[in-house]
Amino acid sequence: MLATSYRDYETQIRRQLVKMLGMAGFDPARDIAGIVLNRWGHAYVYARPGFYYGVNGKPAPSEVLRKPLGNVTFGHSELAGLQSAGPAVTEGDRAARQALAIL
């Protein structure tokens, strides 16, 4: 895994996304803003003050991320502030239900 270059990973990811979503109009040049590659077993969010509760009357980023963005939904244990299976399942279930509602 460490010997594979970021460029090779990006190429593979783009090809897989085109293979899965190309017939629905997916265009990687248009539809991918960036690809984050973590070379460890899980992602980790270091939440700044305001991530979970908001600041200055603005909604918390975690709440913003729980709302669909067009036809994209986000589900990750970090939205609950815990890196464990329980919150991951809860957030994934919520995001899947939101995605189904969009259909």
C-alpha positions as CSV (number, residue, x, y, z in Angstrom):
1,M,0.0,0.0,0.0
2,L,2.8,2.5,0.9
3,A,4.7,1.6,-2.3
4,T,1.7,2.7,-4.5
5,S,1.9,6.4,-5.5
6,Y,-0.9,8.8,-4.9
7,R,-1.1,9.3,-8.7
8,D,-1.7,5.6,-9.2
9,Y,-4.4,5.5,-6.5
10,E,-6.1,8.6,-8.0
11,T,-6.0,7.0,-11.5
12,Q,-7.5,3.8,-10.1
13,I,-10.2,5.6,-8.1
14,R,-11.2,7.7,-11.1
15,R,-11.4,4.7,-13.4
16,Q,-13.5,2.8,-10.9
17,L,-15.9,5.7,-10.4
18,V,-16.3,6.1,-14.2
19,K,-16.9,2.3,-14.5
20,M,-19.6,2.4,-11.8
21,L,-21.2,5.8,-12.5
22,G,-20.3,6.7,-16.1
23,M,-23.5,5.5,-17.6
24,A,-25.4,7.9,-15.3
25,G,-23.4,10.9,-16.6
26,F,-20.5,10.9,-14.1
27,D,-17.6,12.9,-15.4
28,P,-14.5,12.9,-13.1
29,A,-13.2,16.2,-14.5
30,R,-16.4,17.9,-13.6
31,D,-17.6,15.8,-10.6
32,I,-14.5,15.3,-8.5
33,A,-13.3,18.3,-6.6
34,G,-10.5,16.3,-4.8
35,I,-9.6,12.9,-3.6
36,V,-8.4,12.3,0.0
37,L,-6.2,9.3,0.5
38,N,-5.5,8.1,4.0
39,R,-2.8,5.5,4.3
40,W,-3.9,4.3,7.7
41,G,-6.8,2.1,8.8
42,H,-9.3,4.9,9.3
43,A,-9.8,8.6,8.8
44,Y,-9.5,11.0,11.8
45,V,-11.1,14.4,12.1
46,Y,-9.5,16.7,14.5
47,A,-12.5,18.8,15.3
48,R,-11.9,22.5,15.9
49,P,-14.0,24.5,18.4
50,G,-17.5,24.9,16.9
51,F,-17.4,21.7,14.8
52,Y,-20.0,19.9,17.0
53,Y,-22.0,22.9,18.4
54,G,-21.4,25.8,16.0
55,V,-20.1,29.3,16.6
56,N,-21.6,32.8,16.4
57,G,-25.1,31.5,15.7
58,K,-24.0,29.5,12.7
59,P,-24.9,25.8,12.4
60,A,-22.2,23.4,13.3
61,P,-20.3,21.9,10.4
62,S,-21.3,18.4,11.5
63,E,-25.0,19.5,11.1
64,V,-24.3,21.0,7.7
65,L,-22.7,17.8,6.6
66,R,-25.7,15.8,7.7
67,K,-27.8,17.5,5.1
68,P,-27.7,16.3,1.5
69,L,-25.7,18.3,-1.0
70,G,-27.6,17.9,-4.2
71,N,-27.8,14.1,-4.5
72,V,-24.8,13.4,-2.3
73,T,-25.1,12.4,1.3
74,F,-22.4,12.1,3.9
75,G,-22.2,9.5,6.7
76,H,-19.2,9.1,9.0
77,S,-18.6,8.2,12.6
78,E,-16.8,11.5,13.1
79,L,-20.1,13.4,12.7
80,A,-21.1,12.0,16.0
81,G,-17.7,12.8,17.6
82,L,-16.7,9.1,18.1
83,Q,-14.5,6.9,16.0
84,S,-16.3,3.6,16.5
85,A,-18.6,1.2,14.8
86,G,-21.8,2.3,16.6
87,P,-21.8,5.9,15.4
88,A,-20.5,4.8,12.0
89,V,-23.6,2.5,11.5
90,T,-25.9,5.2,12.8
91,E,-24.5,7.9,10.5
92,G,-24.3,5.5,7.6
93,D,-27.9,4.5,8.1
94,R,-29.0,8.1,8.2
95,A,-27.1,9.0,5.0
96,A,-28.4,5.9,3.2
97,R,-32.0,6.8,4.1
98,Q,-31.4,10.4,2.9
99,A,-30.0,9.1,-0.4
100,L,-33.0,6.8,-0.8
101,A,-35.4,9.7,-0.2
102,I,-33.7,11.7,-2.9
103,L,-34.5,8.9,-5.4
